[in-house]
Amino acid sequence: MTKITAAERAFLSRAEAVTEKKRTRAAHYEQQLQVLIAELQPGNISKLSKQILKILTQLEKTEAEQEAHARKVNELRAKQQTEQAVTHLCAEANKLAGTDGANFFTKAGKIFDNQ
């Protein structure tokens, strides 16, 4: 287990705001598509179809970014939870072991950091 880095902690602290921004952007593209589709008439199909295609491309890109972001957030949160569980386990072991065993469990916890 590798320790969660400062950059990863910073990423997680901003994760909700980024997720919301991507949701808002996707909703905006979907709204633009609905407006353009409502405006489709026989005389302007060519012009509007180009705009629709452009917006669909942007929407697909945004959704792919959103999925990648969510996957990274989930991976980092799992990593963070594992790290916290190991830290908690070592702290509990130190309490149970008392002064003599404390150094052993502190050093044992560092083994997880190096993997």
C-alpha positions in Angstrom: 0.0 0.0 0.0 1.4 3.4 -0.9 0.5 6.4 1.1 -1.9 8.9 -0.3 0.1 11.9 -1.5 -0.6 15.6 -0.9 -1.6 16.0 -4.5 -4.1 13.2 -4.1 -5.5 14.7 -0.9 -5.9 18.1 -2.7 -7.6 16.3 -5.6 -10.1 14.7 -3.2 -10.8 18.0 -1.5 -11.8 19.5 -4.9 -13.5 16.4 -6.2 -17.1 17.3 -5.4 -16.8 20.8 -7.0 -15.3 19.3 -10.1 -18.0 16.6 -10.3 -20.7 19.2 -10.0 -19.0 21.4 -12.6 -19.0 18.4 -15.0 -22.6 17.6 -14.3 -23.6 21.3 -14.9 -21.6 21.3 -18.2 -23.3 18.1 -19.4 -26.8 19.5 -18.5 -26.0 22.7 -20.4 -25.0 20.7 -23.5 -28.2 18.6 -23.2 -30.3 21.7 -23.0 -28.6 23.2 -26.0 -29.3 20.0 -27.9 -33.0 20.1 -27.0 -33.2 23.8 -28.2 -31.6 23.0 -31.5 -33.7 19.9 -32.1 -36.8 21.9 -31.4 -35.6 24.5 -34.0 -35.1 21.9 -36.8 -37.1 22.7 -39.9 -36.6 21.6 -43.5 -34.8 24.8 -44.5 -32.1 24.8 -41.7 -31.3 21.1 -41.2 -27.8 21.4 -42.6 -26.7 24.3 -40.4 -28.4 22.9 -37.2 -27.1 19.4 -37.8 -23.5 20.7 -37.7 -24.2 22.5 -34.4 -25.9 19.4 -33.0 -23.0 17.2 -34.0 -20.5 19.6 -32.4 -22.6 19.7 -29.1 -23.0 15.9 -29.1 -19.2 15.6 -29.4 -18.7 18.0 -26.5 -21.3 16.2 -24.5 -19.6 12.8 -25.1 -16.2 14.2 -24.2 -17.7 15.7 -21.0 -19.4 12.5 -20.0 -16.1 10.5 -20.6 -14.2 13.0 -18.4 -16.9 12.7 -15.8 -16.6 8.9 -15.8 -12.8 9.0 -15.6 -13.0 11.6 -12.8 -15.5 9.5 -10.8 -13.3 6.4 -11.3 -10.2 8.3 -10.0 -12.1 9.7 -7.0 -13.4 6.2 -6.1 -9.9 4.7 -6.3 -8.4 7.5 -4.2 -11.1 7.3 -1.6 -10.5 3.5 -1.3 -6.8 4.1 -1.0 -7.4 6.7 1.7 -9.8 4.4 3.6 -7.2 1.6 3.5 -4.5 4.0 4.8 -6.7 5.2 7.6 -7.6 1.6 8.6 -3.9 0.6 8.8 -3.1 3.8 10.8 -6.0 3.0 13.2 -5.0 -0.6 13.5 -1.4 0.3 14.4 -2.6 2.9 16.9 -4.8 0.3 18.6 -2.0 -2.2 18.6 0.3 0.4 20.2 -2.3 1.0 22.9 -2.6 -2.7 23.6 1.2 -3.3 23.5 2.0 -0.5 25.9 5.4 1.3 25.8 7.5 -1.7 25.1 5.6 -2.8 22.0 4.8 0.6 20.7 7.9 0.9 18.6 7.3 -2.5 17.0 3.8 -1.6 15.8 4.9 1.8 14.6 7.6 0.2 12.5 5.2 -2.5 11.4 2.9 0.1 10.1 5.7 1.6 8.0 6.0 -1.7 6.1 2.6 -1.0 4.6 3.8 2.5 3.4 6.7 1.0 1.5 4.5 -1.4 -0.6 
